[in-house]
């Protein structure tokens, strides 16, 4: 079975600090993570292509990731960052497309999870920026917390021409137990035809060191039922996943969580959806 890893990160602390890596719990991430570090684990898991995703809101990072993706290597797509609120966002996206590796730009993401306003996505300047992303024929990755899902639903309703990809299932409260309103909000989002969900990031939302596949199953089942396999894509969230498990564990867990699917449905989750949605 072909495997596409639709979500991982790379960074070099000598180039730029990752200021979100703070505290003892995240200390294992305070080092460089290069493509050469990922490739052996990815290849061993049968991964043929990946999508690298931005980690920090500075304009310099996206061109760097595009240069990295340029050529015939493992990285087939880049989800970058640009300031959606800037009046010149259309020109910025066009300029990114002209850079080396610009043909690998497949989407844009902003750390909405860090915005104090739960309705940030519904600001008029943000909605204007989202329209520009759609006009550039890119998708938009949603990095939100559960309480921000209602605004995400409304934004997707207001921008039906744009495909929204929900990262990490919308970060459900796995460790604390019980899906709460998350499940209803995810189903509302999934009811919109222009939405997709990544089967990613679950083990770091669970209890590190003690999580089991059974702990994750209700959440995976919810998104698979709500979106359907044709709108779900596998992602490792490497290297962040290393806080709670190895790359191989993430892949094996995703295989176990999709064990009841047909071969065609599994193919969709592990490669078809990402290839189609991101145009890899």
C-alpha positions as CSV (number, residue, x, y, z in Angstrom):
1,X,0.0,0.0,0.0
2,X,1.3,3.4,-1.0
3,X,1.7,5.8,2.0
4,X,1.8,9.6,2.0
5,X,2.6,11.4,5.2
6,X,0.5,14.5,4.9
7,X,1.9,16.3,8.0
8,X,5.3,16.7,9.4
9,X,7.7,19.5,10.3
10,X,11.4,20.4,9.9
11,X,13.5,23.0,11.6
12,X,17.0,24.2,12.2
13,X,17.5,26.1,15.4
14,X,20.7,27.7,14.0
15,X,18.6,29.4,11.4
16,X,15.6,30.3,13.6
17,X,14.4,29.7,17.1
18,X,11.2,27.8,17.5
19,X,9.8,29.9,20.3
20,X,6.9,27.6,21.0
21,X,9.3,24.9,22.3
22,X,9.3,25.9,25.9
23,X,9.3,24.1,29.3
24,X,10.6,20.7,30.4
25,X,7.8,18.7,28.6
26,X,8.8,19.9,25.2
27,X,12.6,19.8,25.9
28,X,13.1,16.7,23.6
29,X,12.1,18.9,20.6
30,X,14.7,21.5,21.3
31,X,17.1,20.3,18.7
32,X,17.4,20.3,14.9
33,X,15.1,18.0,12.9
34,X,16.2,17.7,9.3
35,X,14.8,15.7,6.4
36,X,17.8,13.3,6.7
37,X,16.5,12.5,10.2
38,X,13.0,11.7,9.0
39,X,13.8,9.7,5.8
40,X,15.0,6.4,7.3
41,X,11.9,6.1,9.5
42,X,9.6,7.2,6.7
43,X,11.1,4.9,4.1
44,X,11.0,2.0,6.6
45,X,7.3,2.6,7.0
46,X,6.7,2.6,3.2
47,X,6.2,6.4,2.9
48,X,6.7,7.5,-0.7
49,X,5.9,11.2,-0.3
50,X,5.3,13.8,2.4
51,X,3.9,17.2,3.1
52,X,6.0,19.5,5.3
53,X,4.0,22.0,7.3
54,X,5.0,25.4,8.7
55,X,5.8,25.8,12.4
56,X,6.3,29.5,12.9
57,X,4.6,32.7,11.7
58,X,7.5,34.4,9.9
59,X,7.6,35.0,6.1
60,X,11.1,33.5,5.7
61,X,10.2,30.0,6.6
62,X,8.0,29.2,3.6
63,X,10.6,30.0,1.0
64,X,13.1,27.8,2.9
65,X,10.7,24.9,2.9
66,X,10.0,25.4,-0.8
67,X,13.7,25.2,-1.6
68,X,13.9,22.1,0.4
69,X,11.0,20.5,-1.5
70,X,12.4,21.5,-4.9
71,X,13.4,18.5,-6.9
72,X,12.7,14.8,-6.7
73,X,13.1,14.1,-2.9
74,X,10.7,12.8,-0.4
75,X,8.8,16.1,0.2
76,X,6.1,16.5,-2.4
77,X,4.2,19.4,-0.9
78,X,4.6,22.4,1.4
79,X,1.9,24.0,3.6
80,X,3.4,27.4,4.3
81,X,2.5,30.5,6.1
82,X,1.6,34.0,5.1
83,X,-0.2,36.9,6.8
84,X,-3.8,36.4,5.8
85,X,-4.7,39.8,7.2
86,X,-2.3,41.7,4.9
87,X,-4.0,43.5,2.1
88,X,-1.4,42.2,-0.4
89,X,-1.8,38.5,0.4
90,X,-2.7,37.7,-3.2
91,X,0.5,39.2,-4.5
92,X,2.5,37.4,-1.7
93,X,1.0,34.0,-2.7
94,X,1.8,34.7,-6.4
95,X,5.4,35.6,-5.5
96,X,5.8,32.4,-3.4
97,X,4.7,30.4,-6.5
98,X,7.5,32.0,-8.5
99,X,10.2,30.9,-6.1
100,X,12.4,27.8,-6.5
101,X,10.1,24.9,-5.4
102,X,7.0,27.2,-5.7
103,X,5.2,24.5,-7.6
104,X,5.3,22.5,-4.4
105,X,3.2,25.0,-2.4
106,X,-0.1,23.3,-1.8
107,X,-1.6,25.1,1.2
108,X,-1.4,27.8,3.8
109,X,-1.7,27.5,7.6
110,X,-1.8,29.9,10.6
111,X,-1.6,28.9,14.3
112,X,-5.2,29.8,15.0
113,X,-4.9,27.8,18.2
114,X,-2.7,30.6,19.6
115,X,-5.2,33.4,18.8
116,X,-7.0,34.6,21.9
117,X,-10.1,35.5,19.9
118,X,-12.1,32.2,19.4
119,X,-13.7,33.9,16.3
120,X,-10.4,35.0,14.7
121,X,-11.3,33.0,11.5
122,X,-14.4,35.2,11.1
123,X,-12.6,38.5,11.0
124,X,-13.2,40.3,7.7
125,X,-9.5,40.7,7.0
126,X,-9.0,37.0,7.6
127,X,-12.0,36.0,5.4
128,X,-10.5,38.2,2.7
129,X,-7.2,36.4,3.1
130,X,-8.9,33.0,2.9
131,X,-10.6,34.1,-0.4
132,X,-7.1,34.9,-1.7
133,X,-5.9,31.4,-0.7
134,X,-8.8,29.9,-2.7
135,X,-8.1,32.1,-5.7
136,X,-4.5,30.8,-5.7
137,X,-5.9,27.3,-5.9
138,X,-4.4,26.4,-2.5
139,X,-6.0,24.7,0.5
140,X,-6.1,26.0,4.0
141,X,-5.0,23.9,7.0
142,X,-7.0,24.5,10.1
143,X,-4.9,24.4,13.3
144,X,-7.6,24.9,16.0
145,X,-8.5,23.9,19.4
146,X,-12.0,22.4,20.2
147,X,-13.5,25.7,21.3
148,X,-12.5,27.2,18.0
149,X,-14.3,24.6,15.9
150,X,-17.6,26.5,15.7
151,X,-15.8,29.5,14.1
152,X,-14.0,27.1,11.7
153,X,-17.4,25.7,10.7
154,X,-18.7,29.1,9.9
155,X,-15.6,30.1,8.0
156,X,-15.9,27.0,5.9
157,X,-19.6,27.9,5.2
158,X,-18.6,31.4,4.2
159,X,-15.8,30.2,1.9
160,X,-17.3,27.2,0.0
161,X,-14.8,27.7,-2.8
162,X,-11.9,26.9,-0.4
163,X,-10.9,23.4,0.9
164,X,-10.3,23.4,4.7
165,X,-8.1,20.6,6.1
166,X,-8.6,20.0,9.8
167,X,-5.2,19.2,11.4
168,X,-5.0,16.7,14.2
169,X,-8.8,16.1,14.4
170,X,-9.2,19.5,15.9
171,X,-7.1,18.4,19.0
172,X,-9.8,16.5,20.9
173,X,-9.4,16.2,24.7
174,X,-8.2,12.6,24.6
175,X,-6.1,12.7,27.8
176,X,-8.9,14.2,29.9
177,X,-11.4,11.6,28.6
178,X,-14.7,12.1,26.8
179,X,-15.1,13.9,23.5
180,X,-17.6,16.5,24.9
181,X,-18.8,19.0,22.3
182,X,-15.8,18.2,20.1
183,X,-17.7,15.3,18.4
184,X,-20.7,17.4,17.6
185,X,-18.6,20.3,16.2
186,X,-16.5,17.9,14.1
187,X,-19.6,16.4,12.6
188,X,-20.9,19.9,11.8
189,X,-17.6,20.6,10.0
190,X,-17.7,17.3,8.2
191,X,-21.2,18.0,6.9
192,X,-19.6,20.7,4.7
193,X,-18.3,19.2,1.4
194,X,-15.3,21.5,1.3
195,X,-13.7,20.0,4.5
196,X,-11.1,17.3,5.1
197,X,-9.6,15.9,8.2
198,X,-6.1,14.7,9.1
199,X,-5.7,11.5,11.1
200,X,-2.8,12.9,12.9
201,X,-1.6,14.3,16.2
202,X,-3.6,11.9,18.4
203,X,-0.9,10.4,20.5
204,X,0.3,13.8,21.8
205,X,-3.3,14.7,22.8
206,X,-3.5,11.4,24.7
207,X,-1.7,10.6,28.0
208,X,2.0,10.4,27.1
209,X,3.6,7.1,28.0
210,X,0.4,5.3,28.9
211,X,-1.9,5.8,25.8
212,X,-3.3,2.8,24.0
213,X,-4.8,2.4,20.6
214,X,-8.1,1.8,22.4
215,X,-7.9,5.3,23.9
216,X,-7.7,6.8,20.4
217,X,-10.3,4.6,18.7
218,X,-13.4,6.6,19.6
219,X,-11.9,9.8,18.1
220,X,-10.6,8.1,15.0
221,X,-13.9,6.4,14.5
222,X,-15.7,9.7,14.8
223,X,-13.8,11.4,12.0
224,X,-13.8,8.3,9.8
225,X,-17.6,8.1,10.2
226,X,-18.2,11.8,9.8
227,X,-15.9,12.6,6.9
228,X,-15.6,9.2,5.3
229,X,-12.2,7.7,4.3
230,X,-12.2,9.7,1.0
231,X,-11.9,12.9,3.2
232,X,-9.4,11.6,5.8
233,X,-5.7,11.6,5.3
234,X,-2.9,10.1,7.4
235,X,-0.2,12.4,9.0
236,X,2.6,11.6,11.4
237,X,3.1,15.0,13.0
238,X,6.8,14.1,13.2
239,X,8.8,15.2,15.1
240,X,6.2,16.4,17.6
241,X,4.9,12.8,17.8
242,X,8.2,11.8,19.3
243,X,7.0,13.2,22.6
244,X,4.6,10.3,22.9
245,X,5.8,7.6,20.5
246,X,8.0,6.7,17.6
247,X,7.3,7.2,13.9
248,X,6.8,3.5,13.5
249,X,4.3,3.5,16.4
250,X,2.3,6.3,14.8
251,X,2.1,4.4,11.5
252,X,1.2,1.1,13.2
253,X,-1.4,2.8,15.3
254,X,-3.0,4.4,12.3
255,X,-3.0,1.1,10.5
256,X,-4.8,-0.5,13.5
257,X,-7.3,2.3,13.8
258,X,-8.2,1.8,10.1
259,X,-8.2,-2.0,10.3
260,X,-11.9,-2.4,9.6
261,X,-11.8,-0.4,6.4
262,X,-11.8,-2.0,3.0
263,X,-8.5,-2.0,1.0
264,X,-9.8,0.9,-1.2
265,X,-10.8,2.9,1.9
266,X,-7.5,2.4,3.5
267,X,-5.7,3.4,0.3
268,X,-7.7,6.7,0.5
269,X,-6.7,7.4,4.1
270,X,-3.0,6.5,3.5
271,X,-2.4,8.2,0.1
272,X,-5.4,8.9,-2.0
273,X,-7.0,11.7,-0.1
274,X,-3.7,13.6,0.4
275,X,-2.7,13.2,-3.2
276,X,-6.0,14.5,-4.4
277,X,-6.6,17.3,-2.0
278,X,-3.1,18.7,-2.1
279,X,-2.6,17.9,-5.8
280,X,0.7,16.0,-5.1
